[in-house]
Amino acid sequence: MPLPRTRGTALRQRLAELRGSGVPAKALDARALAALAANPGCARRAILDGAGVNKAALASALGAPSAFGQSQFALTRGNAFEAKVKADGGAELLRLVHDKLDRSAEPPADARVPDLTAAGPRGRTARTELELREAAAHPGAWTLLDHPMLALDVAGSPAFLEPDAVVVHPDGSWTVVEIKSFPLLDGSADPAKVGAAARQAAVYVLALEEVAARLGAEGAPAPRVRHRVLLVCPRDFSNLPAASAVDIRKQRAVTARQLARLTRIEDIAGALPEGTCFSPELPAEELTAAVESVPATYAPECLSACELAFHCRARSRQEGAVTSLGRPVRAELGGLTTVEDVLAAARGEAGDPDDPAVAALRRAAALRAEALEAACR
């Protein structure tokens, strides 16, 4: 929900101060919003993304440059595969949508592929919404929107998003299509990569739901945004497209909750010391203090999703935080939050013996000691 005008204006001014005077905001995209959903407890990422801070430049200024991002080779390969999937007016893409998601409909033939060209992201967003409204007014036909532009309200400002494609079914419902260059091997793909694609698609679904709600407010029935998206990837080690339907209801719910939290980042900003600024132009010591004033929730998964991951990992290791070992390990250790606490509990020097985590650690330590003793005989 958009912030009230006066409150939203004050928040935007505060975020501009955090970003640095005259520093342009880095626009949020679907990958960034999906990464927020993957680590919803990280206040540091929330405030930096909300303020539009360039985290790659920030990481370099902190002395921990990021290796995050796709290689040029991967981008080229992905673009070539996407062009193949969308060739001939998207005939193969529409066939996959029909086969995986809507077999009861008439097979796609002579589908509409409207031109979405317009000036600037706002113009493209308006053009996309116009074509979606046009498709809703004329049910019974297939429509393929190639690289539409959607807007999603984030912290009172629009984030412009560009899905690979959106398909309008003959019944008027809408499907998000994600095209990726990682392979489907024997019908399945890397779960981590599928999960990332699902979180990204969930962002697009939320943006489409806002468009559908606006169309419904005009008096016509609101179009249905499908919560099963189509993931298109190369089949095995070929360049032939294969597809899988992915249910993103869980990812959508998590992303919606995180975005709702992000629209309240004034709470995080309000807790920061006056004069805090994250401009990479600041002296290293001052910049480090500003970044460390916001708590982070580091996990190994951050290495593939956040430009500040190397900096946060180094700090996490210095503090001996068990989160650096991964979320599953952290969940098993209960109230033991540092590696030193864990070792002390295992040695019997600290911890409640009735705590299941402490008891398991002491049992594991005893078994290790027995194994080492036996090996030395």
C-alpha positions in Angstrom: 0.0 0.0 0.0 1.5 3.4 -0.9 2.5 5.6 2.0 0.5 8.8 2.7 1.9 11.7 0.7 3.4 13.7 3.5 4.8 10.6 5.3 6.1 9.2 2.0 7.8 12.5 1.1 9.5 12.7 4.5 10.7 9.1 4.1 12.1 9.7 0.7 14.0 12.8 2.0 15.5 10.7 4.8 16.5 7.9 2.4 18.2 10.5 0.1 20.2 11.7 3.1 21.3 8.2 3.9 22.3 7.7 0.3 24.3 10.9 0.2 23.7 14.4 -1.2 23.5 14.4 -5.0 24.0 10.6 -5.3 21.4 9.1 -7.7 19.3 6.2 -6.3 20.0 2.8 -7.7 16.7 1.5 -8.9 15.4 -1.7 -7.4 14.8 -4.6 -9.8 13.1 -8.0 -9.4 16.4 -9.7 -8.5 17.0 -7.3 -5.6 13.4 -7.6 -4.4 13.6 -11.4 -4.6 16.9 -11.4 -2.6 15.1 -9.4 0.1 12.5 -12.1 0.4 15.3 -14.7 0.6 16.8 -13.0 3.7 13.9 -11.1 5.3 15.6 -10.6 8.6 18.5 -8.5 7.3 17.8 -4.9 8.3 21.1 -3.8 6.6 20.0 -4.9 3.2 16.5 -3.5 3.7 17.7 0.0 4.5 20.4 0.0 1.8 18.1 -1.2 -0.9 15.3 1.1 0.3 17.6 4.1 0.1 18.8 3.1 -3.4 22.4 2.7 -2.3 24.7 1.1 -4.9 25.9 -1.8 -2.8 28.6 -2.8 -5.3 30.3 0.6 -5.0 29.8 0.5 -1.3 31.4 -3.0 -1.0 34.5 -1.7 -3.0 34.8 1.3 -0.7 34.7 -1.0 2.3 37.6 -3.0 0.9 35.5 -6.1 0.2 34.6 -5.9 -3.5 31.8 -8.0 -4.8 32.1 -10.9 -7.2 28.3 -11.0 -7.4 26.7 -11.0 -10.9 26.5 -12.9 -14.1 29.4 -13.4 -16.5 29.3 -11.8 -19.9 29.3 -15.3 -21.4 26.3 -16.3 -19.4 24.4 -13.2 -20.4 25.1 -13.8 -24.1 24.1 -17.4 -23.9 20.9 -16.5 -22.0 20.0 -13.8 -24.5 20.5 -16.2 -27.4 18.4 -18.9 -25.8 15.6 -16.4 -25.0 15.6 -15.2 -28.7 15.2 -18.9 -29.8 12.3 -19.4 -27.4 10.5 -16.3 -28.6 11.1 -16.8 -32.4 8.3 -16.9 -34.9 6.0 -14.7 -32.8 6.6 -16.8 -29.6 5.0 -19.9 -31.2 7.1 -22.3 -29.2 6.7 -20.3 -26.0 2.9 -20.3 -26.3 2.9 -24.0 -27.1 4.7 -24.6 -23.9 2.3 -22.5 -21.9 -0.6 -24.3 -23.4 0.9 -27.7 -22.8 2.0 -27.1 -19.2 -0.7 -24.8 -17.9 -3.8 -24.6 -20.0 -4.5 -27.8 -22.0 -8.3 -27.2 -21.8 -8.0 -24.0 -23.9 -7.8 -23.9 -27.7 -4.2 -24.3 -29.0 -2.6 -21.0 -29.6 -2.7 -19.8 -33.2 -2.4 -16.2 -34.5 -1.7 -14.9 -31.0 -1.5 -11.2 -30.5 2.1 -9.9 -29.9 1.6 -6.1 -29.3 4.3 -3.6 -29.7 5.2 -2.3 -26.2 7.6 0.4 -27.3 7.2 3.7 -25.4 9.4 6.5 -24.0 10.9 5.7 -20.6 9.9 3.2 -18.0 6.7 5.1 -17.0 5.7 5.2 -20.7 6.4 1.5 -21.1 4.5 0.7 -17.9 1.4 2.7 -19.2 1.7 0.9 -22.5 1.8 -2.5 -20.9 -1.2 -1.7 -18.8 -3.1 -0.5 -21.9 -2.4 -3.8 -23.7 -3.4 -5.8 -20.7 -6.6 -3.9 -20.5 -7.2 -4.5 -24.2 -6.6 -8.2 -23.8 -9.0 -8.3 -20.9 -11.7 -6.6 -23.0 -11.4 -9.2 -25.8 -11.3 -12.7 -24.2 -11.0 -15.8 -26.3 -7.5 -15.2 -27.8 -4.0 -15.7 -26.7 -1.8 -12.6 -26.2 2.0 -12.6 -25.6 3.6 -9.5 -24.0 7.3 -9.6 -24.8 9.3 -7.9 -22.0 6.5 -5.8 -20.6 7.2 -3.2 -18.0 5.5 -3.3 -14.6 5.6 -1.0 -11.6 5.5 -2.1 -8.0 5.2 0.3 -5.1 8.2 -0.1 -2.8 8.6 2.2 0.2 6.3 4.8 -1.5 8.2 4.8 -4.8 7.7 2.7 -7.9 10.2 0.0 -8.8 10.1 -0.8 -12.5 10.2 -4.5 -13.3 10.7 -6.2 -16.7 9.6 -9.9 -16.8 10.7 -12.0 -19.7 7.1 -12.4 -20.8 3.5 -12.3 -19.7 0.9 -14.5 -21.4 -2.8 -13.7 -21.5 -4.9 -16.9 -21.8 -8.2 -17.1 -23.7 -10.0 -17.1 -20.4 -8.4 -13.7 -19.6 -6.0 -15.0 -16.9 -2.4 -13.9 -16.8 0.8 -16.0 -16.5 4.3 -14.9 -15.8 7.1 -16.6 -17.9 10.7 -16.8 -16.7 13.3 -17.9 -19.2 16.6 -19.1 -17.8 19.8 -20.5 -19.3 20.4 -23.2 -16.7 19.4 -26.7 -17.9 16.5 -29.0 -17.1 18.2 -32.4 -16.7 15.8 -35.3 -17.0 12.9 -32.9 -16.3 14.4 -31.2 -13.2 16.8 -28.4 -12.4 19.1 -27.2 -9.6 16.6 -26.6 -6.7 18.6 -23.5 -5.6 18.3 -21.9 -9.1 14.6 -22.9 -9.4 14.0 -21.3 -6.0 15.7 -18.0 -7.0 13.7 -18.0 -10.3 10.5 -18.6 -8.3 11.2 -15.7 -5.9 11.9 -13.4 -8.9 8.6 -14.5 -10.6 6.7 -13.9 -7.4 7.8 -10.2 -7.6 6.3 -10.0 -11.1 3.1 -11.7 -9.9 2.7 -9.1 -7.1 3.2 -6.3 -9.7 0.6 -7.9 -12.0 -1.9 -8.2 -9.1 -1.7 -4.4 -8.7 -2.5 -3.9 -12.3 -5.4 -6.4 -12.1 -6.7 -4.6 -9.0 -6.8 -1.3 -10.9 -8.6 -2.9 -13.8 -11.1 -4.4 -11.4 -11.6 -1.0 -9.8 -12.8 0.3 -13.1 -15.9 -1.9 -12.9 -14.9 -4.9 -15.0 -14.0 -8.2 -13.3 -10.4 -8.2 -12.2 -8.3 -10.6 -14.3 -6.9 -13.6 -12.5 -3.1 -13.7 -12.0 -2.1 -17.3 -12.0 0.2 -18.4 -9.2 1.7 -21.2 -11.3 4.4 -19.6 -13.5 6.2 -21.1 -16.5 9.9 -21.7 -16.1 11.6 -22.3 -19.5 15.1 -23.7 -19.7 17.3 -25.6 -22.1 16.6 -29.4 -22.2 19.5 -31.4 -20.9 22.7 -30.2 -22.7 21.0 -29.0 -25.8 19.7 -25.6 -26.8 16.1 -26.9 -27.2 13.5 -25.3 -24.8 11.8 -27.3 -22.2 9.4 -26.0 -19.5 8.1 -26.7 -16.1 5.2 -25.2 -14.2 6.3 -23.8 -10.8 3.9 -23.0 -8.0 5.0 -19.8 -6.4 2.3 -19.2 -3.8 4.8 -19.6 -0.9 7.3 -17.3 -2.5 4.6 -14.8 -3.2 3.5 -14.7 0.4 7.0 -14.3 1.7 7.8 -11.6 -0.8 4.6 -9.7 0.0 5.4 -9.8 3.8 8.9 -8.5 3.2 7.8 -5.7 0.9 5.2 -4.7 3.5 8.1 -4.6 6.0 10.2 -2.6 3.5 7.5 0.1 3.3 8.1 0.6 7.0 11.9 1.2 6.8 11.3 4.5 8.4 11.5 2.5 11.7 15.0 1.3 10.7 16.0 4.7 9.5 14.7 6.4 12.6 16.9 4.2 14.8 20.1 5.3 13.0 22.3 8.1 14.5 21.7 11.5 13.1 24.0 12.2 10.1 24.4 8.6 9.1 25.3 8.3 5.4 26.3 5.4 3.2 28.0 7.4 0.4 31.0 5.4 -1.0 32.8 8.8 -1.1 33.1 8.9 2.7 36.4 8.0 4.5 36.6 4.3 5.0 36.5 4.5 8.8 33.4 6.7 8.8 31.7 4.5 6.1 32.4 1.3 8.0 30.9 2.8 11.2 27.8 3.8 9.3 27.3 0.3 7.7 28.0 -1.4 11.1 25.3 0.7 12.8 22.7 -1.4 11.0 22.5 -5.0 12.0 23.0 -7.7 9.3 21.8 -11.2 9.2 24.5 -13.0 7.2 24.1 -16.5 5.8 26.2 -18.3 3.2 23.3 -17.9 0.7 24.1 -14.2 0.7 27.2 -14.9 -1.4 25.0 -15.5 -4.5 22.5 -12.7 -3.8 24.1 -9.7 -2.2 27.0 -7.4 -3.1 27.9 -6.9 0.5 28.2 -10.6 1.3 32.0 -10.7 1.6 32.1 -7.7 4.0 29.3 -9.2 6.1 30.9 -12.7 6.1 34.2 -11.3 7.3 32.4 -9.5 10.2 30.4 -12.6 11.0 33.6 -14.7 11.2 35.4 -12.0 13.4 32.4 -12.1 15.8 32.4 -15.9 15.8 28.7 -15.9 14.8 27.2 -19.3 14.1 25.1 -17.8 11.3 28.3 -18.0 9.1 27.9 -21.8 9.2 24.4 -21.6 7.6 20.8 -21.3 8.7 20.2 -25.1 9.3 23.2 -25.1 11.8 22.0 -21.9 13.4 18.5 -23.4 13.8 19.8 -26.5 15.5 21.9 -24.5 18.1 19.0 -22.7 19.7 20.3 -20.0 22.1 24.0 -20.6 21.3 24.8 -17.7 19.0 28.7 -17.8 18.8 31.2 -20.5 18.0 32.9 -19.9 21.3 29.5 -20.6 23.1 29.1 -23.8 21.1 32.7 -25.1 22.0 32.2 -24.1 25.6 28.9 -26.0 25.8 30.5 -29.1 24.1 33.4 -29.1 26.6 30.9 -28.9 29.5 32.2 -25.4 30.6 28.9 -23.5 29.9 25.3 -24.1 28.9 22.3 -25.7 30.5 22.6 -29.5 30.5 18.9 -29.8 30.0 19.0 -27.8 26.8 18.7 -30.3 23.9 21.3 -28.5 21.8 23.8 -28.5 24.7 23.1 -32.2 25.5 23.6 -33.1 21.8 26.9 -31.2 21.6 28.3 -32.9 24.8 27.3 -36.3 23.4 29.0 -35.5 20.1 32.1 -34.3 21.9 32.2 -37.5 24.0 31.8 -39.7 20.9 34.6 -37.8 19.2 36.9 -38.2 22.2 36.1 -42.0 22.2 36.9 -42.3 18.5 40.2 -40.4 18.8 41.2 -42.5 21.8 40.4 -45.7 19.9 42.3 -44.5 16.9 45.4 -43.9 19.0 45.6 -47.4 20.5 
